[in-house]
Amino acid sequence: MPGKKQNKRTGENKVYTFRRWYIPERMGPGILRYVNDHIRPGSFLCAVISNDLRGAVMLADSENIDNLSAFSMYFYWETPPDCHGSKEKMEAWIKHKS
């Protein structure tokens, strides 16, 4: 993931920023395990990866719901296209462990 930056409001580090939105540092390990090791993430990230907006909104905590745009742009710009965009792609990615 790109270099870390600090959230001015909470003091928390963030691992990716898109415009004014960011991915909190605490979400980075789950994303990296999924992308690099093909390990299923938690339910919120599964919804994001599967392009399930309603599910992501229902499962997000208050910080992640405010920053859904950063998650969306991170997966679009920074990860292989075969690992996100639908539930089928996500399941195939998880099954394709090296």
JOUR-V700983 format. One record per backbone hydrogen bond with DSSP energy under -0.5 kcal/mol. NH is the residue of the N-H (numbers start at 1). CO is the residue of the C=O. If there is no record, write none. Layout:
# JOUR-V700983
[[NH | CO] [NH | CO]]
This chain:
# JOUR-V700983
[[5 | 14] [7 | 12] [8 | 6] [11 | 7] [14 | 5] [15 | 23] [16 | 23] [18 | 21] [21 | 18] [23 | 16] [24 | 22] [25 | 13] [27 | 24] [28 | 24] [28 | 25] [29 | 25] [31 | 27] [32 | 28] [33 | 29] [34 | 30] [35 | 31] [36 | 32] [37 | 32] [37 | 33] [38 | 34] [39 | 33] [46 | 42] [47 | 43] [48 | 44] [49 | 45] [50 | 46] [51 | 48] [52 | 47] [53 | 51] [56 | 52] [57 | 53] [58 | 54] [59 | 55] [60 | 56] [65 | 61] [66 | 62] [67 | 63] [67 | 64] [68 | 65] [70 | 67] [71 | 67] [72 | 68] [73 | 69] [74 | 70] [75 | 71] [76 | 72] [77 | 73] [78 | 74] [79 | 75] [83 | 80] [84 | 81] [85 | 49] [90 | 86] [91 | 87] [92 | 88] [93 | 89] [94 | 90] [95 | 91] [96 | 92] [97 | 95]]
